[in-house]
Amino acid sequence: MTSRKAKHTVFVDQFTNGILNPADEMNYVVQDGGHIVANTAPGCWGPMITPELKGGHEVTKPVYVEGAETGDAIAIHINSIQVTSDATASGNDKPMEGRFTGDPFVAGICPNCGAKNPKTRVEGIGQGAVRCAECSEDVTPFTFTNAYTMVFDQQRTMGLTLNKENAEIIAREGKKYMRTPENSIQNPVVTFAPHDIVGAMARVIPFLGQLGTTPSRAFPDSHNAGDFGQFLIDAPHDYGMTEEQLEDRTDGHMDINRVREGATLICPVKVPGGGVYLGDMHAMQGNGEIAGHTTDVAGIADLQVTVLKDVDLEGPVLLPLTEDLPPLAKPFTEKEIKQAKLLADRWHMPEIEESYPVSFIGTGVDLNAATENGMERAAKLFNITVPEVMNRATINGSIDIGRNPGVVTVTFLAPKAYLKQSGIWELVRNAYQ
């Protein structure tokens, strides 16, 4: 709940402690149709080596959207995403036994003094640099197995991985090079100075790994998804829950690289005001995020939010850029429509479908479960059967991996009639017509 006056544009500069808690008051309030502008903190690795944070990420504090009620949806249009970090580091992870209780993302402990979610300080550089503020023990819950340090050009269009000498230069002034926001408490991951991959180029195509609405129970932010959420089932810490309670998630942690500038994400409202939050910006990522992590960066995002009344979603729906759509799910051209009409005339068909792309997010314990989840969400919204979704996604769409092990998109061309009855036609029309 909130008692603050709604603004047309809110500037968000505060971050959670890693927990998305619907009981917390939302101090940022935006008007329906207004803008959320945020300088986001880097996602995975910085928070992962900062055990004071309890969620594995450091996302913005949620924003209350005026007029949004439980059972509605909020359309979030990504007006712009701008990377501000000059450098970052990332790689495959290895949990460090003895430094957490059940879950290294959530319940870090000091192996020496036993402090829970201990405060830390950075002493020097390298993978042993993060120390307990009380006893100076190495408390990093994760270390790298294979990793790299990457710098970006001034235009933020190209990245390059560094050698040992240059990685250590970055490491000594980590917050400066990562441009960590002022209110962020995470340790800069470049402190570890990894340099296993040297001289590799990478195109910068930034997106938000975390974007969504607040779940209806307290969730560690990185676990607000059907795959990472499995770690919470019967977990031995404060945020353990049952498999049934996992349904209270909103799947804000997607790591889908199509959630980028120009796209629109439609999110379920499970608490009054929705509680829109964002973070975990990445400079680039291939489908699947197969290394488990990618290039976490600080950045500035401008979002515009619109309340959709009585659009009751089970999970997020994405309207990607046309260029990001699977080939079979791209809108038909005028030439193609003329071809179909000629074919219909030949077979004495009075009309053909008018259809447009839509992409349903599915999450689960693995990719099969995530696919089933996404198809069930589509079937429920359109009031059709799962077999019909299967057929449409086969001839007019695709199933694509968002994140391994359990985030997918179920994309297909949906008839205009389905889009109208579900309440999302205007958004789809604006995106693709």
N, C-alpha and C positions, 0 to 999 in steps of 0.2 A: 504494500500500500504506500501511498505518498500524499503529502499535503502541499507540495510545491507547485508553483504555476508553470504551465507548459510553455516552452519556447519554440520558436520556429526552427532555430538552429541551436544545438547543444554541442559544446566542446568538451569531450571526455578526456580527462587526464589522470584518472584514478584507476587502480587495478585491484582485483580481488586477491585474497590470500591463497587462491587455487581452488576455492570452493564456490559453487553456484548454489546459493541458498535462498529459496523463495521467501523465507522468513525475514530476510534483511530488507530494510527500507531502501527504496530506489530514489536516490537523491538527484538523478538526472531525469527530466521530464520533457518529452518532445511532443509537438502537435502532430496530429494526423496529417501526413503530407510534408512534414518537416524533415530536417537534415540532422544526421549524427556525424560529427567530424571527430576523429580520434587519432592520436599519435600512439600506435600500438607498440607493445614491447615484443621482443623476440620470443618465439614459442618454446619448443621442446627443450633443447639442450640447456639453455641458461637456467630455467626453472628446475630441470632434472638434477642439476648439480647445486641446487639451493634448497636443502631439505626443510628450511623454514616454510617454504611454499608447500601446500598440502594437496596439490592437484596435478602436478606434472606440467602445468602451463601457468601463464600469468596473463589472463585476459582482462578486458576492461570491465569495470563495474556496470551492471545492467542498466539500461535506459527504459523508463516507463513510457509507453506510447499512449497518448490520450485517446480514450475511446475503445481501446482494445480489451475485450472481455474473453473469459474462458469459452472456448468453442469457436472463436473467430480465428482469422489468420492475419499475419502481417507480411506484406510484400516488401522486400528489401532490395532496392535497386542500387547497384554499386556504380556510383558516378565516376569515381577515380580511386586508383591505388598507386601510391608512390613509395618506392623503397628509399629510406633515408640512411641506412647503414652503409658504411664504406667497406666493411669486411664482416665475415662471419666464419664459423667453423661448424662442421657436422660430420656424421659418420654413423656406422653401425654400433650399437650399444652392447654392453655387458653389465648386468646387475652385479653389485658387490655384496656377497653374502655377509651377514652379520651387521649390516648397516641399515636394515629396515625390518619392519614387522609385517610380513605378508605381502607388501606391495611397495616397491622402491619409489614409485611415482608419488605415493600418498603418505606413507608412514615411515619416514626416515628416522634413524636413531644414531646417536654417537656410540661407536663400539667400545669406547673407553669409559666415559662418564655416564652413559645411558640416557642422555637428554633426548627427549622426543621432539622431532622437528626442530633440531637445534639451530640457533643463529650461527652464522659463519663469518669468517673473514678470509681474504685471499692473501697468501704468503708466497711470493715469488711466482713462478710460472711452471707449467707442466701438470700432469694428471694427479699429482699429490698436493696441489696448491690450495685447495679449498679445505679450510680447517675449522674445527669447532671453536666457537668464540670463548667457550668456558675452559676447555682443557687442551686446545691446540691439536687434537687428534685429526687425522685425515678422515673426513666424514662423507666423501662423495659417494652417493648411492649408485652411480653409474660410472663406468669408464669406457673408452673407445676400444674396438677391436681393429677397425680400419677407418681412417678419418682424414680430413683435409681442412686446410684454411683457405678461404677464397676471398679475393678482393674484387671490387666492381669499378667500372669506369665511371666517369663523371655523369654520363647520360643514363646510367643504370640500364644499359642494354647488353653488357657483356660481363661475364665473370671469369676469373682466372685463379687456379689453385697455386699456392706458393710453396717454395722450398723451405727448409728448416730455418735458415738465417732470417728470411723475411717473416715467416710465421712467428718467430720469437720477437721480432720488432712489434708486430701487431699485439702479441700476448701481453707485453709490458704496459700497454695503454689500452686495455680491452674495452672499457666503457666508451672511450673516445672514438675508437674505430667502429664500434657497433652502434654508436649514437643511441645508447640506452636511454629511454625517457626518464625524466627527473624523478618521478614517483615510483619507478620500478625498483625492486629490491633484489633482483636476480644477479647472480654472479655471471660475468661475461664468459661464454664458452670458449672464446678465442684464447683465454688464459691457458688452456691446455696445449696450445701451439701444435696441433696435429699437422703432419706433412707426409702422409703415406702416398698421396697422389699429387704429383708435381707437374705443373704446366698444362693442366687440362682446361680447355675453354668450355664455357657453357652459356647458352642464351638466357637472358633474364626475361622471364614471363611471369610476373608476380601474381599471387592470388592469396586469399584468406583461407587458412586451414581451419580456423574457428570462426563461425558466423552462425548465429541462431538466436533462439529465445530460451528463457530460463525454464528448467524442468520443474515439475511440481513437487519434488523432494530434493534435499541437498545432495548434490553430486560433485565429486572432484571433477574439475573442468575437462581434463583430458579423457575422462571416462564417460562423458556424456555421448555415448554411441553404443551400438549393440555389440561391437567386437571388444573394445577396451572395457566396456561395462561388465564383461564377464568376470573381470578381476574382483568386482565388488560382491559377487554372489558368495554369501557366507564368509566374507573377509573378516580377519581378526582385528579390525580397527574400527574407528567411530563411524565409518561410512559403509560398513557392510550392509547388504540387503538381500532380499530373496529374488529369485528369477522373475517372479510376478511384479515386484516393485521396480525392476529394471525397465518396465514399460512406462514409467513416469519420465523417462528421458525425452529429449527433444532432438537428439542427433546433431547438435551444433558442431561437434568435432568430426568433420568429414574428410578433410585433406583431399578434396576433389579439385583438381587443377583448373576446372572450368568455372569455379567460383571466383571470377576475376572481373576486371573493369568492363562494364557494359552488360554484365549478366544480371538477372533478377532471381532472387531466392525467396520462395514463399514458405513461411514458417508457421507451425502450429502455435496457438496461444494456450498455454496450460496454467498460467497464473495471471491475475489482473494486471493489465498494462504490458503483458508480454515479456518484458525484461530483455530487450535486445542487447547482445554483447558481441564482441569481436576480438580477434587477435590471431596469434600464430601465423603471421604473414610469412610466406616463403618466396624466395627469389625465383625458384624454378622447381619443377618436379615432374618426372615421368609418371604415367598411370601406374598406380599400385604402391608408390612410395616404398619400393621393395626393400630398401636398406633400413626401413623403420623410421628414418628421419631424413630431412632434407635441409636446405639452406635457410635457417631461421634468421629473419631480419626485422629491424625496427622499420616502421613506415607510417605514412599518413593515409587514411582512408576517409572518403566522403560517401555517406550512404543516404538515400532518401527512403522514408518508410510510409507505407499506406496501409490502413486497416481494411481488411476484407471481412465484412460482417457475415456471420453464419457460414463461413467456409471452414468446415470442421475437418482438419487434416490429421492423419496418423503420424506423419513425418514430413520433412521438407520436400518441396517440389522446386526443381531448378529449370529456369529458362535460359539455356546457354546462348552464347553468341552463335550466329549461323555458321561461322567457320569452325566452331568447336563441335558441331553436331555430327553424328555418324552419317555416312553418305546416304543411307536409305531413309534417314529421318529429316533430311533437309527439306524445307518447303518446296513445293513443286513450282517450276517456272511456268510462265504463260504458254510457252511452246509445249511443255509436257501436258498441261491441262487440255490444250487443243487436241493433242494426240489421243488422250483418254476420252474426250468427247466424241471424236470420230469413231473410236472403238465402241463406245456405248451406242452410238447411232447404228453401227453395223449390226449390233446384237439387240437392237430395239429396247435399249435400257433408257428409261425416261430421265434419269439423273445419275450423277456420280457424287461421291462424298467430297465435301470440302473439309480438309484436315490440316492440322498444324502441329508442330513439335511440342512435346512436353517430356520432362525427365524426372522420374521419381527416385528419391534416395531410399535405398534399402540397406539396413545394417543387421548384423547377426554374428553368431559365434564363428562362422566361416563364410566363404563366398557363396556356397549353396544356400545357406540360411538367409544370407543378405539378399540374394536374388528372390527367394520366395517372399521375404518381407516386402521388398519393393513392389513386386507384382500384386501382393495382397492389398497394399496401400493404394495402388492405382485402381484395382477393381472396386474397392470400397468407395473411393471418391467418385468414380463414374457410374457406380451401381451396375457393374457388369461382372462377368465371371472371370476367374483367373485364367481359364483356358483361352478366353478371348484376348486377354492381355498377352498371353504367350504367343498367339498367332500374330497379333499386330506387331509385337516387338520383334518377331521373326522376319516378317515381310516388309515392315515399314519402320525398323528401328534397330536396336542393339542393346546388349547387356555389356557394360563396361566396368572395369575395376576402378574404384576410387582409391581405396587403400586396402592392401593386403594386411590382415587376413579377412576382413568382413565388412567392407563398404562398397556398394555398387550403385550404378545408375541404371534404371530401367527406362529406356528412351523409345518413344514411338510417335507416329503421327496419329493424333486423336481427332475424331470427328468434331466439327464445330458444335454440333448439338450437345456432345458430351461436355465440352468446355463451357458452354452457356449454362447448362443445368447445374454444373459444379461451382459456378461463380467466379471462374478465373478467365473467362473469355476476353474481357477487356485488356487484361495484362498480356495475354498471348497475342492478341491482335496487334497491340502496340509494339510487341517485340519482333513480330515476323511478317505482318501484312504489308 
